[in-house]
Amino acid sequence: MLKGIVTALHVLLALGIIASVLLQSGRSAGLSGAIAGGAETLFGKKKGLDELLGKVTVLLSVLFVVISLVLTVWK
């Protein structure tokens, strides 16, 4: 029973990591970065949200690794 709950938490953490990574803004590069770069200087970039999502991603990934180790050691 408890192992099933921990496994479900593990799956939720994996989905949370995927969501937090996908919500972050990409790094501008190439021709698309040159076009979007002008818009970013005009309208500004969401720095606060990107920093928060970065911290959330780190926290979720650390929890994911810890839960992975727990599930590995647990027999």
N, CA and C of each residue as an Amber inpcrd file, in Angstrom:
protein
   225
   0.8270000  -1.1930000   0.0000000   0.0000000   0.0000000   0.0000000
   0.8740000   1.2600000   0.0000000   1.8370000   1.3130000   0.9150000
   2.6930000   2.4880000   1.0120000   3.5870000   2.6390000  -0.2230000
   4.0340000   1.5060000  -0.7560000   4.8710000   1.5550000  -1.9560000
   4.0800000   2.1080000  -3.1340000   2.8050000   1.8030000  -3.2210000
   1.9500000   2.3450000  -4.2760000   1.7950000   3.8540000  -4.1610000
   1.6910000   4.3530000  -2.9480000   1.5740000   5.7970000  -2.7310000
   2.8690000   6.4950000  -3.1280000   4.0050000   5.9150000  -2.7490000
   5.3020000   6.4970000  -3.1020000   5.5050000   6.4640000  -4.6170000
   5.0660000   5.3980000  -5.2680000   5.1690000   5.3060000  -6.7280000
   4.2860000   6.3570000  -7.3990000   3.0860000   6.5610000  -6.8790000
   2.1990000   7.5930000  -7.4210000   2.8140000   8.9850000  -7.2430000
   3.4430000   9.2210000  -6.1020000   4.1370000  10.4980000  -5.8720000
   5.2850000  10.6650000  -6.8590000   5.9620000   9.5770000  -7.1510000
   7.0760000   9.5990000  -8.1070000   6.5830000  10.0010000  -9.4930000
   5.4560000   9.4500000  -9.9070000   4.8690000   9.7960000 -11.2090000
   4.4350000  11.2590000 -11.2290000   3.8290000  11.7290000 -10.1440000
   3.4190000  13.1360000 -10.0750000   4.6140000  14.0790000 -10.1240000
   5.7040000  13.7030000  -9.4810000   6.9210000  14.5140000  -9.5470000
   7.4690000  14.5640000 -10.9680000   7.4300000  13.4340000 -11.6630000
   7.9020000  13.4000000 -13.0470000   7.0620000  14.3170000 -13.9250000
   5.7480000  14.2730000 -13.7540000   4.8670000  15.1590000 -14.5260000
   5.0890000  16.6280000 -14.1550000   5.3680000  16.8890000 -12.8850000
   5.6540000  18.2570000 -12.4530000   6.9430000  18.7980000 -13.0640000
   7.9640000  17.9440000 -13.1580000   9.2230000  18.3590000 -13.7870000
   8.9890000  18.6720000 -15.2590000   8.2410000  17.8240000 -15.9320000
   7.9540000  18.0500000 -17.3530000   7.2170000  19.3680000 -17.5390000
   6.2120000  19.6170000 -16.7090000   5.4320000  20.8480000 -16.8230000
   6.2730000  22.0820000 -16.5310000   7.1010000  22.0310000 -15.4950000
   7.8940000  23.2080000 -15.1430000   8.9550000  23.5130000 -16.1960000
   9.4940000  22.4940000 -16.8310000  10.4750000  22.7240000 -17.8950000
   9.7920000  23.3070000 -19.1300000   8.6210000  22.7910000 -19.4520000
   7.9200000  23.2820000 -20.6400000   7.3910000  24.7010000 -20.4570000
   7.1150000  25.1100000 -19.2280000   6.6170000  26.4630000 -18.9820000
   7.7110000  27.5240000 -19.0200000   8.9650000  27.1110000 -18.9150000
  10.0590000  28.0800000 -18.9540000  10.2340000  28.6060000 -20.3670000
  10.6410000  29.8690000 -20.4650000  10.8730000  30.4300000 -21.7910000
  12.1900000  29.9060000 -22.3410000  12.2360000  29.7020000 -23.6490000
  13.4240000  29.1620000 -24.2880000  14.5010000  30.2210000 -24.4450000
  15.6840000  29.7820000 -24.6920000  16.7980000  30.6960000 -24.9370000
  16.7580000  31.1260000 -26.3920000  16.8440000  32.4160000 -26.6360000
  16.7900000  32.9250000 -27.9990000  18.0720000  32.5850000 -28.7350000
  17.9260000  32.0540000 -29.9460000  19.0960000  31.6970000 -30.7440000
  18.7050000  31.7140000 -32.2150000  19.6550000  31.9990000 -33.0440000
  19.4310000  31.9400000 -34.4770000  18.5600000  33.0740000 -34.9800000
  17.9410000  32.8620000 -36.1360000  17.1160000  33.8850000 -36.7670000
  15.8820000  34.1900000 -35.9420000  15.2670000  33.1720000 -35.3600000
  14.0820000  33.4140000 -34.5410000  14.4320000  34.2440000 -33.3110000
  15.6320000  34.0590000 -32.7810000  16.0740000  34.8720000 -31.6500000
  16.3060000  36.3140000 -32.0360000  16.7640000  36.5300000 -33.2640000
  16.9800000  37.8980000 -33.7230000  15.6520000  38.6200000 -33.8800000
  14.6420000  37.9200000 -34.3660000  13.3200000  38.5350000 -34.5350000
  12.6640000  38.7560000 -33.1790000  12.6880000  37.7460000 -32.3250000
  12.0470000  37.8600000 -31.0160000  12.8360000  38.7570000 -30.0810000
  14.1180000  38.9060000 -30.3170000  14.9410000  39.7410000 -29.4500000
  14.4880000  41.1890000 -29.4450000  14.0470000  41.6730000 -30.5940000
  13.5370000  43.0330000 -30.6550000  12.2620000  43.1840000 -29.8630000
  11.4100000  42.1780000 -29.8930000  10.1620000  42.2360000 -29.1410000
  10.4390000  42.1810000 -27.6430000  11.4470000  41.4200000 -27.2350000
  11.7620000  41.3150000 -25.8100000  12.2670000  42.6420000 -25.2660000
  13.0390000  43.3780000 -26.0630000  13.5240000  44.6590000 -25.5760000
  12.3970000  45.6820000 -25.5430000  11.4070000  45.5240000 -26.4220000
  10.2940000  46.4640000 -26.4490000   9.3040000  46.1960000 -25.3220000
   8.9450000  44.9300000 -25.1370000   7.9210000  44.5850000 -24.1570000
   8.4950000  44.0970000 -22.8340000   9.7650000  43.8120000 -22.7620000
  10.3690000  43.2840000 -21.5440000  10.2150000  41.7800000 -21.4650000
  11.0180000  41.1610000 -20.6460000  11.0070000  39.7050000 -20.5110000
  10.5740000  39.3530000 -19.0990000   9.8730000  38.2540000 -18.9370000
   9.3780000  37.8200000 -17.6350000  10.4980000  37.1440000 -16.8590000
  11.2960000  37.9160000 -16.1850000  12.4260000  37.3450000 -15.4440000
  11.9760000  36.6710000 -14.1590000  11.0220000  37.2760000 -13.4500000
  10.6070000  36.7210000 -12.1690000  10.0000000  35.3490000 -12.3030000
   9.1600000  35.1600000 -13.3090000   8.5130000  33.8720000 -13.5210000
   9.5300000  32.8170000 -13.9340000  10.4870000  33.1870000 -14.7720000
  11.5190000  32.2310000 -15.1780000  12.3850000  31.7960000 -14.0010000
  12.7140000  32.7270000 -13.1330000  13.5120000  32.3760000 -11.9560000
  12.7310000  31.4660000 -11.0130000  11.4420000  31.7510000 -10.8310000
  10.6100000  30.9050000  -9.9780000  10.4840000  29.5030000 -10.5670000
  10.2500000  29.4150000 -11.8650000  10.1400000  28.1000000 -12.5020000
  11.4610000  27.3400000 -12.4510000  12.5750000  28.0500000 -12.5060000
  13.8770000  27.4020000 -12.3720000  14.0610000  26.7890000 -10.9970000
  13.6530000  27.5390000  -9.9660000  13.7630000  27.0100000  -8.6020000
  12.8210000  25.8400000  -8.3740000  11.6140000  25.9320000  -8.9290000
  10.6500000  24.8350000  -8.8090000  11.1820000  23.5880000  -9.4990000
  11.8110000  23.7670000 -10.6710000  12.3770000  22.6320000 -11.4040000
  13.4800000  21.9570000 -10.6020000  14.3470000  22.7440000  -9.9900000
  15.4310000  22.1800000  -9.1760000  14.8620000  21.4200000  -7.9820000
  13.8770000  22.0060000  -7.3090000  13.2770000  21.3540000  -6.1500000
  12.6060000  20.0400000  -6.5450000  11.8330000  20.0580000  -7.6230000
  11.1580000  18.8390000  -8.0710000  12.1460000  17.7650000  -8.5000000
  13.2320000  18.1800000  -9.1420000  14.2090000  17.1860000  -9.5880000
  14.9560000  16.5560000  -8.4150000  15.2530000  17.3410000  -7.3900000
  15.9080000  16.7800000  -6.2000000  14.9740000  15.7850000  -5.5090000
  13.7060000  16.1650000  -5.3720000  12.7390000  15.2440000  -4.7740000
  12.5800000  13.9820000  -5.6160000  12.6120000  14.1320000  -6.9380000
  12.4990000  12.9860000  -7.8350000  13.6640000  12.0160000  -7.6350000
  14.8710000  12.5530000  -7.4990000  16.0460000  11.6940000  -7.2940000
  15.9650000  10.9890000  -5.9430000  15.5370000  11.6960000  -4.9180000
  15.4340000  11.0910000  -3.5880000  14.4020000   9.9720000  -3.5970000
  13.2340000  10.2240000  -4.2070000  12.1940000   9.2000000  -4.2750000
  12.6720000   8.0190000  -5.1280000  13.4370000   8.3060000  -6.1930000
  13.9780000   7.2200000  -7.0220000  14.9080000   6.3310000  -6.2030000
  15.7560000   6.9400000  -5.3870000  16.6590000   6.1600000  -4.5380000
  15.8770000   5.3460000  -3.5060000  14.8400000   5.9360000  -2.9380000
  14.0230000   5.2310000  -1.9660000  13.3520000   4.0220000  -2.6070000
  12.8140000   4.2120000  -3.8180000  12.1640000   3.0950000  -4.4980000
  13.1610000   2.0160000  -4.9290000  14.3910000   2.4270000  -5.2150000
  15.4090000   1.4600000  -5.6040000  15.8410000   0.6050000  -4.4170000
  16.0410000   1.2300000  -3.2740000  16.5030000   0.5170000  -2.0890000
  15.3680000  -0.3230000  -1.4840000  14.1500000   0.1750000  -1.6100000
  12.9750000  -0.4940000  -1.0500000  12.7110000  -1.8010000  -1.7860000
  12.5670000  -2.8890000  -1.0580000  12.3420000  -4.1800000  -1.7060000
  10.9920000  -4.6990000  -1.5000000
